[in-house]
Amino acid sequence: MNYDNLMRECFSLARKGRGKVLTNPMVGAIVYKDGEVIGRGYHKSFYDDHAEIDCFKNLKGSAEGATLIVNLEPCSHFGKHPPCVDEVIRRKIKRVVISNIDTNPKVDGISKLKACGIEVISGVLEEEGKKLNEKFFFNMSHKRPLVALKYAQSLDGKIATGNFDSKWISNEKSREFVHELRNDYDAIIVGKNTLLTDNPRLTSRIDKGIDPVRIIVSDSLDLNPDLEVFKENSDGKTYIASSSDKDIKLDSGLIRCKSKNGHIDLEDLLKKLYEKNIGSVLVEGGSVLNNSFLEEDLIDKIYQFMAPIIVSGYDSRSAFIGKGVDYIKDARRFRIDDIKRFGEDVMFEVNNVYRNS
């Protein structure tokens, strides 16, 4: 039997948990028996039941002799919840169909299932499954948040004019998609200059969206409390990340980081964010912050929106500003994985070719 369509339905169920499961993977599950689906479930939030358990709670009839389709290998260890694999065995499931093997070293559900005589089929739509949970798999491999940069630029590669005007390079459709991106990432990072120039709210303004945690990178802690990011009534917490030893006077959290070359150590910041269950960050900074992430080799993905305009000008701003390379052969290389059109704007989704996942 071909399980592709049922697995795609699992992916759709899993996406319902987008933005709510934190560092957990998005997982959907289906119980299939006698030619029909008798149960569906998904992991609703970080603290809720895993997808398999949610699915079993929604069963219409007995799961004995049925096939369980789930996009990620069932867990076999005690965490916030008992092992899902034990419940799969107890329900007398005959076959388990999986898209991806869980790279968490604590998980070995397949071995336990096979030991109990349950047939296991893995690798169904494997690449689609990896794409769905790319942040989770990255976290497991690198033990830090996945870092994505987002910026809009003109045809000649400018993100702002010489007087820092950038509203609006991208069109409304592109900006609507940015709110979807914000809903898809655990945190947004901006620098002090972007905060003062644009005065953004840094929220996800989509229906039933989840506001990300907001991180302001600034060695200066004397920020104006009237800035929108501090006034916004949001479920997303606001932190100032700084290497300064001064005390903060704002009603926001402080993430005190190490200093590196006179500036905040971004690798240390990412480590501290990961300890706060932040598995992905969207950097919406200017050319200085972008270049800092580039120089520390911490860019894993870029969303580049390009508008059909030319800004020109000696003093206009590029997406990155720094020493750069002397030879093209030394340039940082990325791989284009997706191209989208938003009206006349074009978005390139690119990934770092040197990352193994």
C-alpha positions as CSV (number, residue, x, y, z in Angstrom):
1,M,0.0,0.0,0.0
2,N,1.1,3.5,-0.7
3,Y,1.0,5.7,2.4
4,D,2.0,9.1,0.8
5,N,-1.5,10.7,1.0
6,L,-2.0,9.6,4.6
7,M,1.4,10.9,5.5
8,R,0.6,14.2,3.8
9,E,-2.5,14.4,6.0
10,C,-0.2,13.8,9.0
11,F,1.9,16.8,7.9
12,S,-1.3,18.9,7.7
13,L,-2.3,17.9,11.2
14,A,1.2,18.5,12.5
15,R,1.2,22.1,11.1
16,K,-1.7,22.9,13.4
17,G,0.9,23.0,16.2
18,R,3.1,25.5,14.4
19,G,4.4,28.2,16.7
20,K,3.0,26.5,19.8
21,V,5.2,23.5,20.4
22,L,8.4,25.5,21.1
23,T,11.5,23.3,20.7
24,N,9.4,20.1,20.3
25,P,8.8,18.8,16.7
26,M,5.4,19.3,15.0
27,V,3.8,15.9,14.8
28,G,0.5,14.5,13.4
29,A,-0.8,11.0,13.7
30,I,-3.5,8.9,12.0
31,V,-4.9,5.5,12.8
32,Y,-6.0,3.6,9.6
33,K,-8.0,0.4,9.7
34,D,-10.1,-1.5,7.1
35,G,-9.7,1.2,4.5
36,E,-10.7,4.2,6.6
37,V,-9.2,6.6,9.0
38,I,-10.6,5.9,12.5
39,G,-8.5,8.4,14.5
40,R,-6.6,11.7,14.0
41,G,-4.5,13.7,16.4
42,Y,-1.6,16.1,16.7
43,H,0.8,17.7,19.2
44,K,-1.1,20.8,20.1
45,S,1.4,22.6,22.3
46,F,4.6,22.1,24.2
47,Y,2.8,20.9,27.3
48,D,0.0,18.9,25.7
49,D,-0.2,15.2,24.8
50,H,2.0,13.9,22.0
51,A,0.3,13.3,18.6
52,E,-0.1,9.5,19.1
53,I,-1.8,9.9,22.5
54,D,-4.1,12.7,21.1
55,C,-5.0,10.4,18.2
56,F,-5.8,7.4,20.4
57,K,-8.1,9.7,22.5
58,N,-10.1,10.5,19.3
59,L,-10.5,6.9,18.1
60,K,-13.7,5.7,16.6
61,G,-13.5,2.0,17.5
62,S,-10.6,-0.3,18.4
63,A,-7.1,0.3,17.1
64,E,-6.2,-3.5,17.4
65,G,-4.7,-4.6,14.1
66,A,-4.7,-1.1,12.7
67,T,-1.9,0.9,11.1
68,L,-0.5,4.0,12.8
69,I,0.8,6.7,10.5
70,V,2.9,9.3,12.2
71,N,5.5,11.7,10.7
72,L,8.1,11.2,13.5
73,E,9.3,8.0,15.3
74,P,7.3,7.5,18.5
75,C,9.2,8.4,21.7
76,S,10.4,5.6,24.0
77,H,11.6,7.6,27.0
78,F,10.0,9.3,29.9
79,G,10.0,13.1,29.6
80,K,7.0,15.4,30.3
81,H,4.9,12.4,29.3
82,P,5.2,8.6,29.4
83,P,6.6,6.9,26.3
84,C,4.2,6.9,23.3
85,V,5.6,3.6,22.1
86,D,4.2,1.9,25.2
87,E,0.7,3.1,24.3
88,V,1.1,2.0,20.7
89,I,2.0,-1.5,21.9
90,R,-0.8,-1.6,24.4
91,R,-3.3,-0.6,21.7
92,K,-2.2,-3.7,19.7
93,I,-1.3,-1.7,16.6
94,K,-0.1,-4.0,13.8
95,R,2.0,-1.6,11.7
96,V,3.6,1.8,12.2
97,V,4.4,4.0,9.2
98,I,6.9,6.8,9.8
99,S,8.3,9.7,7.8
100,N,11.4,10.6,9.9
101,I,13.5,8.8,12.5
102,D,13.9,11.0,15.6
103,T,17.5,12.1,15.9
104,N,17.1,12.7,19.7
105,P,19.5,10.1,21.2
106,K,17.0,9.3,23.9
107,V,14.5,8.0,21.4
108,D,14.6,4.5,20.1
109,G,11.0,3.7,19.5
110,I,11.5,1.7,16.3
111,S,13.6,-1.0,18.1
112,K,11.0,-1.4,20.8
113,L,8.2,-1.7,18.3
114,K,10.0,-4.3,16.2
115,A,10.9,-6.3,19.4
116,C,7.1,-6.6,20.0
117,G,6.4,-7.9,16.5
118,I,5.1,-4.6,15.1
119,E,5.9,-4.0,11.5
120,V,7.7,-0.6,10.9
121,I,7.9,1.2,7.6
122,S,10.1,4.4,7.7
123,G,11.2,7.0,5.2
124,V,7.8,7.8,3.7
125,L,8.0,11.3,2.2
126,E,11.2,11.7,4.2
127,E,12.5,15.0,2.7
128,E,9.1,16.6,3.1
129,G,9.1,15.5,6.8
130,K,12.6,17.0,7.3
131,K,11.5,20.3,5.8
132,L,8.5,20.4,8.1
133,N,10.6,20.0,11.2
134,E,13.9,21.5,10.0
135,K,14.2,23.6,13.1
136,F,13.9,20.6,15.4
137,F,16.4,18.5,13.5
138,F,18.8,21.5,13.4
139,N,18.4,21.9,17.2
140,M,19.2,18.2,17.8
141,S,22.4,18.5,15.6
142,H,23.7,21.9,16.6
143,K,22.3,22.4,20.2
144,R,21.4,26.0,19.4
145,P,18.6,27.9,17.7
146,L,18.4,28.0,14.0
147,V,19.2,31.5,12.8
148,A,17.4,33.0,9.8
149,L,17.9,36.5,8.5
150,K,15.1,38.5,6.8
151,Y,15.5,41.6,4.8
152,A,14.0,43.5,1.8
153,Q,16.3,45.0,-0.8
154,S,16.2,46.8,-4.1
155,L,17.5,45.5,-7.4
156,D,20.9,47.1,-6.7
157,G,21.1,45.4,-3.3
158,K,20.1,48.3,-1.0
159,I,18.0,47.9,2.2
160,A,17.8,51.6,2.9
161,T,18.7,55.0,1.6
162,G,21.6,57.1,3.0
163,N,19.2,58.6,5.6
164,F,18.1,55.1,6.6
165,D,14.6,55.3,5.0
166,S,13.3,51.9,4.1
167,K,9.5,52.2,4.2
168,W,8.6,50.5,2.1
169,I,10.9,48.6,-0.2
170,S,8.8,45.5,-0.2
171,N,5.1,45.5,-1.0
172,E,2.1,44.7,1.2
173,K,1.9,41.0,0.2
174,S,5.5,40.5,1.1
175,R,5.0,42.2,4.5
176,E,2.0,39.9,5.1
177,F,4.2,36.9,4.6
178,V,6.7,38.3,7.1
179,H,4.0,38.1,9.7
180,E,3.6,34.5,8.9
181,L,7.4,34.0,9.3
182,R,7.2,35.7,12.7
183,N,4.5,33.3,13.7
184,D,6.8,30.4,12.6
185,Y,9.9,31.5,14.6
186,D,10.3,31.4,18.4
187,A,12.0,34.8,18.6
188,I,12.9,38.0,16.7
189,I,16.3,39.7,17.1
190,V,16.8,43.3,16.2
191,G,19.6,45.8,17.0
192,K,19.3,49.1,18.7
193,N,19.7,51.1,15.5
194,T,16.8,49.3,13.8
195,L,14.7,49.8,17.0
196,L,15.3,53.5,17.0
197,T,15.0,54.0,13.2
198,D,11.9,51.9,12.6
199,N,10.3,51.8,16.0
200,P,8.7,48.3,15.2
201,R,6.2,46.4,17.3
202,L,7.8,43.0,16.3
203,T,4.5,41.1,16.5
204,S,2.7,38.6,14.3
205,R,-0.4,40.3,13.1
206,I,-2.2,37.2,11.7
207,D,-5.4,35.6,12.9
208,K,-4.7,33.4,15.9
209,G,-1.0,34.1,15.5
210,I,1.6,33.6,18.2
211,D,3.8,36.6,18.9
212,P,7.5,35.7,19.1
213,V,9.8,36.5,21.9
214,R,11.5,39.9,21.1
215,I,15.3,40.3,21.6
216,I,16.9,43.7,21.4
217,V,20.7,43.5,21.0
218,S,22.1,46.7,22.6
219,D,25.1,47.4,24.8
220,S,23.3,50.6,25.8
221,L,20.6,50.0,28.3
222,D,19.1,53.5,28.3
223,L,16.4,52.7,25.7
224,N,13.3,54.9,25.6
225,P,10.4,53.1,27.4
226,D,7.9,54.8,24.9
227,L,9.2,52.7,22.0
228,E,6.4,50.5,20.6
229,V,8.2,47.2,21.5
230,F,7.9,48.1,25.2
231,K,4.4,49.4,25.0
232,E,2.9,46.6,22.9
233,N,0.5,44.4,24.8
234,S,1.8,41.0,23.7
235,D,2.2,37.5,25.0
236,G,5.7,37.5,23.6
237,K,8.3,38.5,26.2
238,T,10.8,41.3,25.5
239,Y,14.5,40.9,26.4
240,I,17.5,43.2,26.0
241,A,20.6,41.2,25.3
242,S,23.7,43.1,26.4
243,S,27.3,42.6,27.4
244,S,27.1,45.7,29.6
245,D,27.4,45.3,33.4
246,K,24.9,48.1,34.1
247,D,21.5,47.6,35.5
248,I,18.4,47.7,33.4
249,K,15.7,50.4,34.0
250,L,13.1,49.1,31.7
251,D,10.2,46.7,32.4
252,S,11.8,43.9,30.3
253,G,14.1,41.0,30.8
254,L,17.9,41.2,30.6
255,I,20.1,38.6,29.0
256,R,23.6,39.4,30.0
257,C,26.1,37.9,27.5
258,K,29.8,37.7,27.2
259,S,31.7,40.3,25.2
260,K,33.6,39.5,22.0
261,N,35.8,42.1,20.2
262,G,34.1,44.9,22.1
263,H,30.5,43.7,21.2
264,I,28.0,41.2,22.4
265,D,29.1,37.6,21.8
266,L,26.3,36.3,19.5
267,E,27.2,32.7,20.0
268,D,26.8,33.1,23.8
269,L,23.4,34.9,23.2
270,L,22.2,31.9,21.1
271,K,23.3,29.5,23.8
272,K,21.3,31.4,26.4
273,L,18.3,31.6,24.2
274,Y,18.4,27.8,23.6
275,E,18.4,27.4,27.4
276,K,15.1,29.3,27.4
277,N,13.6,26.8,25.0
278,I,14.0,29.1,22.0
279,G,14.8,26.9,19.0
280,S,14.7,29.4,16.2
281,V,15.3,33.1,15.7
282,L,14.4,35.5,12.9
283,V,16.9,38.3,12.6
284,E,15.3,41.5,11.4
285,G,18.3,43.8,11.9
286,G,20.2,46.2,9.8
287,S,23.5,45.8,8.0
288,V,25.7,46.0,11.1
289,L,23.8,43.2,13.0
290,N,23.5,41.1,9.8
291,N,27.2,41.4,9.3
292,S,27.9,40.4,12.9
293,F,26.0,37.2,12.4
294,L,27.8,36.6,9.1
295,E,31.3,37.2,10.6
296,E,30.5,34.7,13.4
297,D,29.3,32.1,10.8
298,L,25.9,32.0,12.5
299,I,23.6,32.4,9.5
300,D,21.7,29.2,8.7
301,K,19.0,30.6,6.4
302,I,18.1,33.9,4.7
303,Y,14.7,35.2,3.4
304,Q,15.6,37.9,0.9
305,F,12.8,39.9,-0.6
306,M,13.7,41.8,-3.7
307,A,11.6,44.6,-5.1
308,P,11.9,45.9,-8.7
309,I,13.3,49.3,-7.7
310,I,16.8,50.9,-7.8
311,V,17.9,53.1,-4.9
312,S,21.5,53.9,-5.9
313,G,23.6,56.4,-3.9
314,Y,27.1,56.2,-2.3
315,D,25.6,56.3,1.2
316,S,22.7,54.0,0.8
317,R,22.8,50.9,3.0
318,S,23.5,47.3,1.9
319,A,22.2,44.2,3.7
320,F,25.8,43.6,5.1
321,I,28.5,46.0,5.9
322,G,32.0,45.0,7.0
323,K,35.4,44.1,5.7
324,G,34.1,41.6,3.2
325,V,36.3,39.3,1.2
326,D,39.1,40.1,-1.3
327,Y,38.3,37.3,-3.7
328,I,35.0,36.0,-5.0
329,K,36.2,32.4,-4.3
330,D,36.2,33.3,-0.6
331,A,32.5,34.5,-0.6
332,R,30.1,32.8,1.7
333,R,28.0,30.4,-0.3
334,F,24.3,29.6,0.1
335,R,21.9,27.3,-1.7
336,I,18.6,28.6,-3.1
337,D,15.9,26.2,-1.8
338,D,12.7,28.1,-2.7
339,I,11.6,31.1,-4.8
340,K,8.2,32.8,-4.2
341,R,6.4,35.7,-5.9
342,F,4.5,38.3,-4.0
343,G,3.1,40.5,-6.7
344,E,6.1,42.1,-8.3
345,D,8.4,41.2,-5.3
346,V,10.5,38.0,-5.4
347,M,11.5,36.2,-2.3
348,F,14.6,33.9,-2.2
349,E,14.8,31.3,0.6
350,V,18.4,30.2,0.8
351,N,20.3,27.9,3.2
352,N,23.9,27.7,4.3
353,V,25.5,25.0,2.2
354,Y,27.9,24.2,5.0
355,R,25.2,23.1,7.4
356,N,24.6,19.3,7.4
357,S,21.0,19.7,8.5
